């Protein structure tokens, strides 16, 4: 886990999708990002992201790494042991 990302989620205070995100607490985490290839027409990249267990990471979570935004599409609690989670994420690249 050698990549530092900022974690945020869609606002929970309103139902409108205004594009704003609120940081999780704590907002940062060390993760491993493993690119999986492009999806569909090549404008979306899939990634497997592994990190220490966090109960607040859901399909509403966004990971920001530099200028890149990865959107969580699924979350798996490895062996249901609450030690590590594996996320499938999508990144729009063009």
mmCIF file as gemmi writes it, N, C-alpha and C atoms, coordinates in Angstrom:
data_model
loop_
_atom_site.group_PDB
_atom_site.id
_atom_site.type_symbol
_atom_site.label_atom_id
_atom_site.label_alt_id
_atom_site.label_comp_id
_atom_site.label_asym_id
_atom_site.label_entity_id
_atom_site.label_seq_id
_atom_site.pdbx_PDB_ins_code
_atom_site.Cartn_x
_atom_site.Cartn_y
_atom_site.Cartn_z
_atom_site.occupancy
_atom_site.B_iso_or_equiv
_atom_site.pdbx_formal_charge
_atom_site.auth_seq_id
_atom_site.auth_asym_id
_atom_site.pdbx_PDB_model_num
ATOM 1 N N . UNK Axp A 1 ? 0.849 -1.167 0 1 0 ? 1 A 1
ATOM 2 C CA . UNK Axp A 1 ? 0 0 0 1 0 ? 1 A 1
ATOM 3 C C . UNK Axp A 1 ? 0.895 1.23 0 1 0 ? 1 A 1
ATOM 4 N N . UNK Axp A 2 ? 1.164 1.701 -1.223 1 0 ? 2 A 1
ATOM 5 C CA . UNK Axp A 2 ? 2.129 2.784 -1.377 1 0 ? 2 A 1
ATOM 6 C C . UNK Axp A 2 ? 1.554 4.045 -2.026 1 0 ? 2 A 1
ATOM 7 N N . UNK Axp A 3 ? 0.246 4.112 -2.161 1 0 ? 3 A 1
ATOM 8 C CA . UNK Axp A 3 ? -0.405 5.293 -2.743 1 0 ? 3 A 1
ATOM 9 C C . UNK Axp A 3 ? -1.277 5.948 -1.684 1 0 ? 3 A 1
ATOM 10 N N . UNK Axp A 4 ? -1.163 7.266 -1.523 1 0 ? 4 A 1
ATOM 11 C CA . UNK Axp A 4 ? -1.974 7.979 -0.542 1 0 ? 4 A 1
ATOM 12 C C . UNK Axp A 4 ? -3.145 8.64 -1.258 1 0 ? 4 A 1
ATOM 13 N N . UNK Axp A 5 ? -4.36 8.375 -0.797 1 0 ? 5 A 1
ATOM 14 C CA . UNK Axp A 5 ? -5.56 8.93 -1.416 1 0 ? 5 A 1
ATOM 15 C C . UNK Axp A 5 ? -6.382 9.679 -0.373 1 0 ? 5 A 1
ATOM 16 N N . UNK Axp A 6 ? -7.226 10.566 -0.871 1 0 ? 6 A 1
ATOM 17 C CA . UNK Axp A 6 ? -8.202 11.253 -0.04 1 0 ? 6 A 1
ATOM 18 C C . UNK Axp A 6 ? -9.555 10.617 -0.305 1 0 ? 6 A 1
ATOM 19 N N . UNK Axp A 7 ? -10.271 10.312 0.76 1 0 ? 7 A 1
ATOM 20 C CA . UNK Axp A 7 ? -11.564 9.645 0.664 1 0 ? 7 A 1
ATOM 21 C C . UNK Axp A 7 ? -12.681 10.634 0.95 1 0 ? 7 A 1
ATOM 22 N N . UNK Axp A 8 ? -13.698 10.621 0.104 1 0 ? 8 A 1
ATOM 23 C CA . UNK Axp A 8 ? -14.868 11.479 0.323 1 0 ? 8 A 1
ATOM 24 C C . UNK Axp A 8 ? -16.098 10.724 -0.148 1 0 ? 8 A 1
ATOM 25 N N . UNK Axp A 9 ? -17.258 11.282 0.147 1 0 ? 9 A 1
ATOM 26 C CA . UNK Axp A 9 ? -18.509 10.646 -0.259 1 0 ? 9 A 1
ATOM 27 C C . UNK Axp A 9 ? -19.49 11.698 -0.714 1 0 ? 9 A 1
ATOM 28 N N . UNK Axp A 10 ? -20.507 11.238 -1.39 1 0 ? 10 A 1
ATOM 29 C CA . UNK Axp A 10 ? -21.589 12.141 -1.784 1 0 ? 10 A 1
ATOM 30 C C . UNK Axp A 10 ? -22.213 12.702 -0.517 1 0 ? 10 A 1
ATOM 31 N N . UNK Axp A 11 ? -22.638 13.953 -0.535 1 0 ? 11 A 1
ATOM 32 C CA . UNK Axp A 11 ? -23.217 14.545 0.674 1 0 ? 11 A 1
ATOM 33 C C . UNK Axp A 11 ? -24.434 13.779 1.162 1 0 ? 11 A 1
ATOM 34 N N . UNK Axp A 12 ? -24.507 13.597 2.447 1 0 ? 12 A 1
ATOM 35 C CA . UNK Axp A 12 ? -25.627 12.884 3.041 1 0 ? 12 A 1
ATOM 36 C C . UNK Axp A 12 ? -26.723 13.841 3.516 1 0 ? 12 A 1
ATOM 37 N N . UNK Axp A 13 ? -26.463 15.15 3.38 1 0 ? 13 A 1
ATOM 38 C CA . UNK Axp A 13 ? -27.4 16.137 3.912 1 0 ? 13 A 1
ATOM 39 C C . UNK Axp A 13 ? -28.504 16.507 2.933 1 0 ? 13 A 1
ATOM 40 N N . UNK Axp A 14 ? -28.295 16.252 1.628 1 0 ? 14 A 1
ATOM 41 C CA . UNK Axp A 14 ? -29.329 16.574 0.649 1 0 ? 14 A 1
ATOM 42 C C . UNK Axp A 14 ? -29.351 15.498 -0.428 1 0 ? 14 A 1
ATOM 43 N N . UNK Axp A 15 ? -30.46 15.388 -1.118 1 0 ? 15 A 1
ATOM 44 C CA . UNK Axp A 15 ? -30.61 14.363 -2.148 1 0 ? 15 A 1
ATOM 45 C C . UNK Axp A 15 ? -30.21 14.834 -3.545 1 0 ? 15 A 1
ATOM 46 N N . UNK Axp A 16 ? -29.843 16.103 -3.685 1 0 ? 16 A 1
ATOM 47 C CA . UNK Axp A 16 ? -29.493 16.582 -5.02 1 0 ? 16 A 1
ATOM 48 C C . UNK Axp A 16 ? -28.052 16.203 -5.341 1 0 ? 16 A 1
ATOM 49 N N . UNK Axp A 17 ? -27.783 15.992 -6.604 1 0 ? 17 A 1
ATOM 50 C CA . UNK Axp A 17 ? -26.439 15.614 -7.038 1 0 ? 17 A 1
ATOM 51 C C . UNK Axp A 17 ? -25.741 16.836 -7.607 1 0 ? 17 A 1
ATOM 52 N N . UNK Axp A 18 ? -25.196 17.655 -6.714 1 0 ? 18 A 1
ATOM 53 C CA . UNK Axp A 18 ? -24.57 18.912 -7.115 1 0 ? 18 A 1
ATOM 54 C C . UNK Axp A 18 ? -23.083 18.772 -7.414 1 0 ? 18 A 1
ATOM 55 N N . UNK Axp A 19 ? -22.537 17.569 -7.309 1 0 ? 19 A 1
ATOM 56 C CA . UNK Axp A 19 ? -21.13 17.358 -7.618 1 0 ? 19 A 1
ATOM 57 C C . UNK Axp A 19 ? -20.195 17.606 -6.459 1 0 ? 19 A 1
ATOM 58 N N . UNK Axp A 20 ? -20.706 18.014 -5.313 1 0 ? 20 A 1
ATOM 59 C CA . UNK Axp A 20 ? -19.863 18.251 -4.158 1 0 ? 20 A 1
ATOM 60 C C . UNK Axp A 20 ? -19.693 16.966 -3.364 1 0 ? 20 A 1
ATOM 61 N N . UNK Axp A 21 ? -18.576 16.857 -2.675 1 0 ? 21 A 1
ATOM 62 C CA . UNK Axp A 21 ? -18.289 15.699 -1.836 1 0 ? 21 A 1
ATOM 63 C C . UNK Axp A 21 ? -17.851 16.182 -0.468 1 0 ? 21 A 1
ATOM 64 N N . UNK Axp A 22 ? -18.101 15.354 0.553 1 0 ? 22 A 1
ATOM 65 C CA . UNK Axp A 22 ? -17.632 15.662 1.895 1 0 ? 22 A 1
ATOM 66 C C . UNK Axp A 22 ? -16.607 14.612 2.293 1 0 ? 22 A 1
ATOM 67 N N . UNK Axp A 23 ? -15.513 15.069 2.926 1 0 ? 23 A 1
ATOM 68 C CA . UNK Axp A 23 ? -14.44 14.165 3.315 1 0 ? 23 A 1
ATOM 69 C C . UNK Axp A 23 ? -14.902 13.19 4.383 1 0 ? 23 A 1
ATOM 70 N N . UNK Axp A 24 ? -14.37 11.964 4.303 1 0 ? 24 A 1
ATOM 71 C CA . UNK Axp A 24 ? -14.571 11 5.372 1 0 ? 24 A 1
ATOM 72 C C . UNK Axp A 24 ? -13.626 11.366 6.512 1 0 ? 24 A 1
ATOM 73 N N . UNK Axp A 25 ? -13.795 10.748 7.655 1 0 ? 25 A 1
ATOM 74 C CA . UNK Axp A 25 ? -12.933 11.047 8.798 1 0 ? 25 A 1
ATOM 75 C C . UNK Axp A 25 ? -12.343 9.748 9.331 1 0 ? 25 A 1
ATOM 76 N N . UNK Axp A 26 ? -11.02 9.592 9.238 1 0 ? 26 A 1
ATOM 77 C CA . UNK Axp A 26 ? -10.032 10.476 8.64 1 0 ? 26 A 1
ATOM 78 C C . UNK Axp A 26 ? -10.152 10.457 7.118 1 0 ? 26 A 1
ATOM 79 N N . UNK Axp A 27 ? -9.706 11.545 6.519 1 0 ? 27 A 1
ATOM 80 C CA . UNK Axp A 27 ? -9.901 11.727 5.078 1 0 ? 27 A 1
ATOM 81 C C . UNK Axp A 27 ? -8.883 10.976 4.223 1 0 ? 27 A 1
ATOM 82 N N . UNK Axp A 28 ? -7.73 10.642 4.77 1 0 ? 28 A 1
ATOM 83 C CA . UNK Axp A 28 ? -6.687 10.016 3.976 1 0 ? 28 A 1
ATOM 84 C C . UNK Axp A 28 ? -6.479 8.559 4.31 1 0 ? 28 A 1
ATOM 85 N N . UNK Axp A 29 ? -5.908 7.821 3.344 1 0 ? 29 A 1
ATOM 86 C CA . UNK Axp A 29 ? -5.6 6.409 3.555 1 0 ? 29 A 1
ATOM 87 C C . UNK Axp A 29 ? -4.501 5.977 2.584 1 0 ? 29 A 1
ATOM 88 N N . UNK Axp A 30 ? -3.693 5.023 3.022 1 0 ? 30 A 1
ATOM 89 C CA . UNK Axp A 30 ? -2.716 4.382 2.15 1 0 ? 30 A 1
ATOM 90 C C . UNK Axp A 30 ? -3.379 3.184 1.498 1 0 ? 30 A 1
ATOM 91 N N . UNK Axp A 31 ? -3.241 3.087 0.173 1 0 ? 31 A 1
ATOM 92 C CA . UNK Axp A 31 ? -3.902 2.029 -0.593 1 0 ? 31 A 1
ATOM 93 C C . UNK Axp A 31 ? -2.939 1.453 -1.629 1 0 ? 31 A 1
ATOM 94 N N . UNK Axp A 32 ? -3.327 0.323 -2.187 1 0 ? 32 A 1
ATOM 95 C CA . UNK Axp A 32 ? -2.659 -0.248 -3.361 1 0 ? 32 A 1
ATOM 96 C C . UNK Axp A 32 ? -3.639 -0.13 -4.52 1 0 ? 32 A 1
ATOM 97 N N . UNK Axp A 33 ? -3.194 0.478 -5.618 1 0 ? 33 A 1
ATOM 98 C CA . UNK Axp A 33 ? -4.036 0.653 -6.806 1 0 ? 33 A 1
ATOM 99 C C . UNK Axp A 33 ? -3.497 -0.246 -7.912 1 0 ? 33 A 1
ATOM 100 N N . UNK Axp A 34 ? -4.339 -1.159 -8.386 1 0 ? 34 A 1
ATOM 101 C CA . UNK Axp A 34 ? -3.946 -2.112 -9.419 1 0 ? 34 A 1
ATOM 102 C C . UNK Axp A 34 ? -4.841 -1.918 -10.645 1 0 ? 34 A 1
ATOM 103 N N . UNK Axp A 35 ? -4.344 -1.243 -11.701 1 0 ? 35 A 1
ATOM 104 C CA . UNK Axp A 35 ? -5.151 -1.022 -12.904 1 0 ? 35 A 1
ATOM 105 C C . UNK Axp A 35 ? -5.559 -2.352 -13.542 1 0 ? 35 A 1
ATOM 106 N N . UNK Axp A 36 ? -6.811 -2.397 -14.046 1 0 ? 36 A 1
ATOM 107 C CA . UNK Axp A 36 ? -7.35 -3.621 -14.64 1 0 ? 36 A 1
ATOM 108 C C . UNK Axp A 36 ? -7.623 -3.504 -16.128 1 0 ? 36 A 1
ATOM 109 N N . UNK Axp A 37 ? -7.57 -2.307 -16.67 1 0 ? 37 A 1
ATOM 110 C CA . UNK Axp A 37 ? -7.836 -2.148 -18.095 1 0 ? 37 A 1
ATOM 111 C C . UNK Axp A 37 ? -9.028 -1.248 -18.341 1 0 ? 37 A 1
ATOM 112 N N . UNK Axp A 38 ? -9.214 -0.899 -19.603 1 0 ? 38 A 1
ATOM 113 C CA . UNK Axp A 38 ? -10.302 0.006 -19.95 1 0 ? 38 A 1
ATOM 114 C C . UNK Axp A 38 ? -11.622 -0.747 -20.049 1 0 ? 38 A 1
ATOM 115 N N . UNK Axp A 39 ? -12.695 0.028 -19.885 1 0 ? 39 A 1
ATOM 116 C CA . UNK Axp A 39 ? -14.045 -0.524 -19.909 1 0 ? 39 A 1
ATOM 117 C C . UNK Axp A 39 ? -14.803 0.102 -21.069 1 0 ? 39 A 1
ATOM 118 N N . UNK Axp A 40 ? -15.559 -0.702 -21.774 1 0 ? 40 A 1
ATOM 119 C CA . UNK Axp A 40 ? -16.433 -0.189 -22.831 1 0 ? 40 A 1
ATOM 120 C C . UNK Axp A 40 ? -15.675 0.484 -23.952 1 0 ? 40 A 1
ATOM 121 N N . UNK Axp A 41 ? -15.952 1.776 -24.167 1 0 ? 41 A 1
ATOM 122 C CA . UNK Axp A 41 ? -15.375 2.507 -25.29 1 0 ? 41 A 1
ATOM 123 C C . UNK Axp A 41 ? -13.98 3.051 -24.999 1 0 ? 41 A 1
ATOM 124 N N . UNK Axp A 42 ? -13.375 2.69 -23.884 1 0 ? 42 A 1
ATOM 125 C CA . UNK Axp A 42 ? -12.013 3.109 -23.574 1 0 ? 42 A 1
ATOM 126 C C . UNK Axp A 42 ? -11.914 4.404 -22.8 1 0 ? 42 A 1
ATOM 127 N N . UNK Axp A 43 ? -13.014 5.007 -22.434 1 0 ? 43 A 1
ATOM 128 C CA . UNK Axp A 43 ? -12.975 6.257 -21.673 1 0 ? 43 A 1
ATOM 129 C C . UNK Axp A 43 ? -12.996 6.027 -20.169 1 0 ? 43 A 1
ATOM 130 N N . UNK Axp A 44 ? -13.166 4.788 -19.76 1 0 ? 44 A 1
ATOM 131 C CA . UNK Axp A 44 ? -13.214 4.453 -18.343 1 0 ? 44 A 1
ATOM 132 C C . UNK Axp A 44 ? -12.195 3.367 -18.046 1 0 ? 44 A 1
ATOM 133 N N . UNK Axp A 45 ? -11.432 3.579 -16.98 1 0 ? 45 A 1
ATOM 134 C CA . UNK Axp A 45 ? -10.413 2.631 -16.549 1 0 ? 45 A 1
ATOM 135 C C . UNK Axp A 45 ? -10.887 1.953 -15.264 1 0 ? 45 A 1
ATOM 136 N N . UNK Axp A 46 ? -10.733 0.644 -15.17 1 0 ? 46 A 1
ATOM 137 C CA . UNK Axp A 46 ? -11.099 -0.1 -13.973 1 0 ? 46 A 1
ATOM 138 C C . UNK Axp A 46 ? -9.853 -0.327 -13.119 1 0 ? 46 A 1
ATOM 139 N N . UNK Axp A 47 ? -10.031 -0.284 -11.793 1 0 ? 47 A 1
ATOM 140 C CA . UNK Axp A 47 ? -8.929 -0.493 -10.855 1 0 ? 47 A 1
ATOM 141 C C . UNK Axp A 47 ? -9.409 -1.368 -9.707 1 0 ? 47 A 1
ATOM 142 N N . UNK Axp A 48 ? -8.505 -2.191 -9.174 1 0 ? 48 A 1
ATOM 143 C CA . UNK Axp A 48 ? -8.726 -2.884 -7.919 1 0 ? 48 A 1
ATOM 144 C C . UNK Axp A 48 ? -7.934 -2.11 -6.872 1 0 ? 48 A 1
ATOM 145 N N . UNK Axp A 49 ? -8.613 -1.648 -5.83 1 0 ? 49 A 1
ATOM 146 C CA . UNK Axp A 49 ? -7.967 -0.865 -4.775 1 0 ? 49 A 1
ATOM 147 C C . UNK Axp A 49 ? -8.081 -1.641 -3.477 1 0 ? 49 A 1
ATOM 148 N N . UNK Axp A 50 ? -6.93 -1.872 -2.834 1 0 ? 50 A 1
ATOM 149 C CA . UNK Axp A 50 ? -6.879 -2.593 -1.567 1 0 ? 50 A 1
ATOM 150 C C . UNK Axp A 50 ? -6.459 -1.622 -0.476 1 0 ? 50 A 1
ATOM 151 N N . UNK Axp A 51 ? -7.148 -1.686 0.678 1 0 ? 51 A 1
ATOM 152 C CA . UNK Axp A 51 ? -6.814 -0.807 1.803 1 0 ? 51 A 1
ATOM 153 C C . UNK Axp A 51 ? -7.179 -1.492 3.11 1 0 ? 51 A 1
ATOM 154 N N . UNK Axp A 52 ? -6.694 -0.912 4.204 1 0 ? 52 A 1
ATOM 155 C CA . UNK Axp A 52 ? -7.098 -1.402 5.526 1 0 ? 52 A 1
ATOM 156 C C . UNK Axp A 52 ? -8.607 -1.228 5.668 1 0 ? 52 A 1
ATOM 157 N N . UNK Axp A 53 ? -9.204 -2.06 6.477 1 0 ? 53 A 1
ATOM 158 C CA . UNK Axp A 53 ? -10.655 -2.047 6.664 1 0 ? 53 A 1
ATOM 159 C C . UNK Axp A 53 ? -11.14 -0.692 7.166 1 0 ? 53 A 1
ATOM 160 N N . UNK Axp A 54 ? -12.204 -0.228 6.541 1 0 ? 54 A 1
ATOM 161 C CA . UNK Axp A 54 ? -12.918 0.975 6.971 1 0 ? 54 A 1
ATOM 162 C C . UNK Axp A 54 ? -14.393 0.728 6.735 1 0 ? 54 A 1
ATOM 163 N N . UNK Axp A 55 ? -15.194 0.923 7.765 1 0 ? 55 A 1
ATOM 164 C CA . UNK Axp A 55 ? -16.628 0.686 7.62 1 0 ? 55 A 1
ATOM 165 C C . UNK Axp A 55 ? -17.318 1.795 6.845 1 0 ? 55 A 1
ATOM 166 N N . UNK Axp A 56 ? -16.65 2.956 6.691 1 0 ? 56 A 1
ATOM 167 C CA . UNK Axp A 56 ? -17.281 4.091 6.013 1 0 ? 56 A 1
ATOM 168 C C . UNK Axp A 56 ? -17.038 4.119 4.505 1 0 ? 56 A 1
ATOM 169 N N . UNK Axp A 57 ? -16.302 3.173 3.968 1 0 ? 57 A 1
ATOM 170 C CA . UNK Axp A 57 ? -16.091 3.1 2.517 1 0 ? 57 A 1
ATOM 171 C C . UNK Axp A 57 ? -17.232 2.285 1.915 1 0 ? 57 A 1
ATOM 172 N N . UNK Axp A 58 ? -17.996 2.928 1.024 1 0 ? 58 A 1
ATOM 173 C CA . UNK Axp A 58 ? -19.165 2.304 0.397 1 0 ? 58 A 1
ATOM 174 C C . UNK Axp A 58 ? -19.148 2.629 -1.098 1 0 ? 58 A 1
ATOM 175 N N . UNK Axp A 59 ? -20.208 2.252 -1.792 1 0 ? 59 A 1
ATOM 176 C CA . UNK Axp A 59 ? -20.315 2.573 -3.215 1 0 ? 59 A 1
ATOM 177 C C . UNK Axp A 59 ? -20.582 4.065 -3.445 1 0 ? 59 A 1
ATOM 178 N N . UNK Axp A 60 ? -20.73 4.847 -2.393 1 0 ? 60 A 1
ATOM 179 C CA . UNK Axp A 60 ? -20.851 6.31 -2.504 1 0 ? 60 A 1
ATOM 180 C C . UNK Axp A 60 ? -19.512 7.009 -2.315 1 0 ? 60 A 1
ATOM 181 N N . UNK Axp A 61 ? -18.43 6.244 -2.211 1 0 ? 61 A 1
ATOM 182 C CA . UNK Axp A 61 ? -17.114 6.805 -1.904 1 0 ? 61 A 1
ATOM 183 C C . UNK Axp A 61 ? -16.348 7.144 -3.174 1 0 ? 61 A 1
ATOM 184 N N . UNK Axp A 62 ? -15.613 8.254 -3.095 1 0 ? 62 A 1
ATOM 185 C CA . UNK Axp A 62 ? -14.696 8.674 -4.167 1 0 ? 62 A 1
ATOM 186 C C . UNK Axp A 62 ? -13.291 8.723 -3.58 1 0 ? 62 A 1
ATOM 187 N N . UNK Axp A 63 ? -12.315 8.206 -4.318 1 0 ? 63 A 1
ATOM 188 C CA . UNK Axp A 63 ? -10.915 8.271 -3.921 1 0 ? 63 A 1
ATOM 189 C C . UNK Axp A 63 ? -10.222 9.248 -4.852 1 0 ? 63 A 1
ATOM 190 N N . UNK Axp A 64 ? -9.486 10.184 -4.292 1 0 ? 64 A 1
ATOM 191 C CA . UNK Axp A 64 ? -8.75 11.155 -5.098 1 0 ? 64 A 1
ATOM 192 C C . UNK Axp A 64 ? -7.264 10.907 -4.897 1 0 ? 64 A 1
ATOM 193 N N . UNK Axp A 65 ? -6.577 10.687 -6.013 1 0 ? 65 A 1
ATOM 194 C CA . UNK Axp A 65 ? -5.128 10.466 -6.003 1 0 ? 65 A 1
ATOM 195 C C . UNK Axp A 65 ? -4.506 11.479 -6.957 1 0 ? 65 A 1
ATOM 196 N N . UNK Axp A 66 ? -3.965 12.557 -6.397 1 0 ? 66 A 1
ATOM 197 C CA . UNK Axp A 66 ? -3.472 13.647 -7.241 1 0 ? 66 A 1
ATOM 198 C C . UNK Axp A 66 ? -4.637 14.299 -7.954 1 0 ? 66 A 1
ATOM 199 N N . UNK Axp A 67 ? -4.606 14.284 -9.276 1 0 ? 67 A 1
ATOM 200 C CA . UNK Axp A 67 ? -5.707 14.849 -10.065 1 0 ? 67 A 1
ATOM 201 C C . UNK Axp A 67 ? -6.704 13.783 -10.505 1 0 ? 67 A 1
ATOM 202 N N . UNK Axp A 68 ? -6.453 12.536 -10.137 1 0 ? 68 A 1
ATOM 203 C CA . UNK Axp A 68 ? -7.297 11.419 -10.564 1 0 ? 68 A 1
ATOM 204 C C . UNK Axp A 68 ? -8.426 11.18 -9.569 1 0 ? 68 A 1
ATOM 205 N N . UNK Axp A 69 ? -9.599 10.813 -10.075 1 0 ? 69 A 1
ATOM 206 C CA . UNK Axp A 69 ? -10.757 10.478 -9.261 1 0 ? 69 A 1
ATOM 207 C C . UNK Axp A 69 ? -11.187 9.051 -9.57 1 0 ? 69 A 1
ATOM 208 N N . UNK Axp A 70 ? -11.212 8.216 -8.536 1 0 ? 70 A 1
ATOM 209 C CA . UNK Axp A 70 ? -11.664 6.838 -8.67 1 0 ? 70 A 1
ATOM 210 C C . UNK Axp A 70 ? -12.949 6.681 -7.877 1 0 ? 70 A 1
ATOM 211 N N . UNK Axp A 71 ? -13.975 6.157 -8.523 1 0 ? 71 A 1
ATOM 212 C CA . UNK Axp A 71 ? -15.292 6.011 -7.907 1 0 ? 71 A 1
ATOM 213 C C . UNK Axp A 71 ? -15.52 4.542 -7.557 1 0 ? 71 A 1
ATOM 214 N N . UNK Axp A 72 ? -15.834 4.276 -6.297 1 0 ? 72 A 1
ATOM 215 C CA . UNK Axp A 72 ? -16.021 2.905 -5.818 1 0 ? 72 A 1
ATOM 216 C C . UNK Axp A 72 ? -17.318 2.342 -6.386 1 0 ? 72 A 1
ATOM 217 N N . UNK Axp A 73 ? -17.218 1.166 -7.012 1 0 ? 73 A 1
ATOM 218 C CA . UNK Axp A 73 ? -18.383 0.48 -7.574 1 0 ? 73 A 1
ATOM 219 C C . UNK Axp A 73 ? -18.769 -0.752 -6.769 1 0 ? 73 A 1
ATOM 220 N N . UNK Axp A 74 ? -17.804 -1.334 -6.034 1 0 ? 74 A 1
ATOM 221 C CA . UNK Axp A 74 ? -18.117 -2.45 -5.139 1 0 ? 74 A 1
ATOM 222 C C . UNK Axp A 74 ? -17.066 -2.508 -4.037 1 0 ? 74 A 1
ATOM 223 N N . UNK Axp A 75 ? -17.466 -3.062 -2.887 1 0 ? 75 A 1
ATOM 224 C CA . UNK Axp A 75 ? -16.586 -3.176 -1.721 1 0 ? 75 A 1
ATOM 225 C C . UNK Axp A 75 ? -16.697 -4.587 -1.178 1 0 ? 75 A 1
ATOM 226 N N . UNK Axp A 76 ? -15.547 -5.217 -0.922 1 0 ? 76 A 1
ATOM 227 C CA . UNK Axp A 76 ? -15.533 -6.549 -0.326 1 0 ? 76 A 1
ATOM 228 C C . UNK Axp A 76 ? -14.684 -6.531 0.93 1 0 ? 76 A 1
ATOM 229 N N . UNK Axp A 77 ? -15.249 -6.986 2.025 1 0 ? 77 A 1
ATOM 230 C CA . UNK Axp A 77 ? -14.544 -7.153 3.288 1 0 ? 77 A 1
ATOM 231 C C . UNK Axp A 77 ? -13.876 -8.526 3.218 1 0 ? 77 A 1
ATOM 232 N N . UNK Axp A 78 ? -12.555 -8.566 3.015 1 0 ? 78 A 1
ATOM 233 C CA . UNK Axp A 78 ? -11.837 -9.811 2.773 1 0 ? 78 A 1
ATOM 234 C C . UNK Axp A 78 ? -12.026 -10.764 3.955 1 0 ? 78 A 1
ATOM 235 N N . UNK Axp A 79 ? -12.539 -11.946 3.671 1 0 ? 79 A 1
ATOM 236 C CA . UNK Axp A 79 ? -12.82 -12.991 4.66 1 0 ? 79 A 1
ATOM 237 C C . UNK Axp A 79 ? -13.723 -12.518 5.796 1 0 ? 79 A 1
ATOM 238 N N . UNK Axp A 80 ? -14.401 -11.396 5.591 1 0 ? 80 A 1
ATOM 239 C CA . UNK Axp A 80 ? -15.256 -10.801 6.621 1 0 ? 80 A 1
ATOM 240 C C . UNK Axp A 80 ? -14.524 -10.675 7.953 1 0 ? 80 A 1
ATOM 241 N N . UNK Axp A 81 ? -13.22 -10.365 7.864 1 0 ? 81 A 1
ATOM 242 C CA . UNK Axp A 81 ? -12.363 -10.293 9.055 1 0 ? 81 A 1
ATOM 243 C C . UNK Axp A 81 ? -12.168 -8.869 9.562 1 0 ? 81 A 1
ATOM 244 N N . UNK Axp A 82 ? -12.71 -7.879 8.848 1 0 ? 82 A 1
ATOM 245 C CA . UNK Axp A 82 ? -12.557 -6.464 9.226 1 0 ? 82 A 1
ATOM 246 C C . UNK Axp A 82 ? -11.096 -6.038 9.326 1 0 ? 82 A 1
ATOM 247 N N . UNK Axp A 83 ? -10.234 -6.628 8.467 1 0 ? 83 A 1
ATOM 248 C CA . UNK Axp A 83 ? -8.827 -6.244 8.406 1 0 ? 83 A 1
ATOM 249 C C . UNK Axp A 83 ? -8.49 -5.497 7.127 1 0 ? 83 A 1
ATOM 250 N N . UNK Axp A 84 ? -9.117 -5.907 6.031 1 0 ? 84 A 1
ATOM 251 C CA . UNK Axp A 84 ? -8.772 -5.378 4.716 1 0 ? 84 A 1
ATOM 252 C C . UNK Axp A 84 ? -10.021 -5.356 3.839 1 0 ? 84 A 1
ATOM 253 N N . UNK Axp A 85 ? -10.115 -4.325 2.991 1 0 ? 85 A 1
ATOM 254 C CA . UNK Axp A 85 ? -11.183 -4.294 1.998 1 0 ? 85 A 1
ATOM 255 C C . UNK Axp A 85 ? -10.581 -4.18 0.61 1 0 ? 85 A 1
ATOM 256 N N . UNK Axp A 86 ? -11.296 -4.738 -0.347 1 0 ? 86 A 1
ATOM 257 C CA . UNK Axp A 86 ? -10.918 -4.66 -1.75 1 0 ? 86 A 1
ATOM 258 C C . UNK Axp A 86 ? -12.073 -3.99 -2.473 1 0 ? 86 A 1
ATOM 259 N N . UNK Axp A 87 ? -11.755 -2.923 -3.206 1 0 ? 87 A 1
ATOM 260 C CA . UNK Axp A 87 ? -12.763 -2.166 -3.93 1 0 ? 87 A 1
ATOM 261 C C . UNK Axp A 87 ? -12.517 -2.245 -5.424 1 0 ? 87 A 1
ATOM 262 N N . UNK Axp A 88 ? -13.593 -2.372 -6.175 1 0 ? 88 A 1
ATOM 263 C CA . UNK Axp A 88 ? -13.521 -2.208 -7.63 1 0 ? 88 A 1
ATOM 264 C C . UNK Axp A 88 ? -13.905 -0.757 -7.884 1 0 ? 88 A 1
ATOM 265 N N . UNK Axp A 89 ? -13.008 -0.032 -8.564 1 0 ? 89 A 1
ATOM 266 C CA . UNK Axp A 89 ? -13.223 1.404 -8.808 1 0 ? 89 A 1
ATOM 267 C C . UNK Axp A 89 ? -13.17 1.696 -10.298 1 0 ? 89 A 1
ATOM 268 N N . UNK Axp A 90 ? -13.847 2.787 -10.687 1 0 ? 90 A 1
ATOM 269 C CA . UNK Axp A 90 ? -13.804 3.27 -12.068 1 0 ? 90 A 1
ATOM 270 C C . UNK Axp A 90 ? -13.226 4.672 -12.092 1 0 ? 90 A 1
ATOM 271 N N . UNK Axp A 91 ? -12.43 4.938 -13.118 1 0 ? 91 A 1
ATOM 272 C CA . UNK Axp A 91 ? -11.855 6.257 -13.337 1 0 ? 91 A 1
ATOM 273 C C . UNK Axp A 91 ? -12.19 6.702 -14.759 1 0 ? 91 A 1
ATOM 274 N N . UNK Axp A 92 ? -12.793 7.848 -14.909 1 0 ? 92 A 1
ATOM 275 C CA . UNK Axp A 92 ? -13.063 8.398 -16.231 1 0 ? 92 A 1
ATOM 276 C C . UNK Axp A 92 ? -11.76 9.043 -16.706 1 0 ? 92 A 1
ATOM 277 N N . UNK Axp A 93 ? -11.254 8.595 -17.871 1 0 ? 93 A 1
ATOM 278 C CA . UNK Axp A 93 ? -9.941 9.066 -18.319 1 0 ? 93 A 1
ATOM 279 C C . UNK Axp A 93 ? -10.004 10.007 -19.522 1 0 ? 93 A 1
ATOM 280 N N . UNK Axp A 94 ? -11.142 10.113 -20.183 1 0 ? 94 A 1
ATOM 281 C CA . UNK Axp A 94 ? -11.225 11.042 -21.314 1 0 ? 94 A 1
ATOM 282 C C . UNK Axp A 94 ? -12.645 11.449 -21.591 1 0 ? 94 A 1
